[in-house]
């Protein structure tokens, strides 16, 4: 920890802000974290909270309406007939 304090003091002296904050992060309680494993945990909790907005709750499914009419997939026979037509007019 004393090594980290010395690094911070040196970066303040030379006005090196990028390295000053490199490897330092605040957790949810506003405590500074410098341990890499704790920093990873802070980021993990942050992104879990950010990306899991529903917290495992059942979400409603919505029907999506478009202006395009629904056209069913062609059957195998329709595809074969279309291919035969193309071969005729080569």
N, C-alpha and C positions, 0 to 999 in steps of 0.2 A: 504494500500500500504506500509506503514511503517513496518507493521508486515512482509510482504513478503521480504522487504529489509533486515530486521534483520535475517530472516531465511536464506537468501542467504549469508549474511556475516558470520553467524555461520557455515554454510556448507563449506565455503571457509576456515575458520580457522581450521576445523577438516579434511579437504581434502575429503569431502564426495561429490564426483562428481555426483553420481546417484541422490541424493536428491537435489543437486544444480540445476539441469535442470528439475526436476520433476515439472510439472505444468507451464512451461515457453516455449513459442514457438514464432518464428518470422513469421510475416505475409508477404505478397507479397512485401510490401514496406520496409521490414527489421525492422519493429517496433516490440519490444517485447510485447507479449500478455500474461497476467497472469490470466485474467478472464476466468473461465471455459466455459461460453457460447461463448465468442469470440474465444477461442481455438477450440471449436467444429466447429464454422463457418470457421475458417482457414482450418481445415482438410476437411470439406465438399467441399469448393472451390477447394482444392488441388485434391481430388479424382474425383470431377466432371470434372476437366480439364484433369486428367490422364485417366479416363475411357471413357469419351465421346469424343473420338478423331475425330469423324465425325461431331460433333456439329449439329446434326439433319439433315445433308445433306442426300440426297438419295444415297444409296450405290449401286454399281453394283452387280448383282448376277452372279456368275460364275457357269458353269456346271462342275461337278466333274466327271472325267473319271477314271475308275478303270480297272484293268486287268480281273476282274471277269465279266462273261457275265450276262446280266440281265435275271433273271428267274422269270416269273410271278408267283403269288400266286396260289396254287392249288385250283381247284374248289371244291365245296362241294361233287360232285359226285366222283371225283378222291380220295378225302379223304375217303369216304365211301368204295370205292373199295379196297383201301389199307388196311383198317381195316378188311375187310372181308377176304383178303388174309392172314393176320396175324392169324386170328381165325382158318383158315383151317390147318395151319402148327404148331399148338400149340404143 
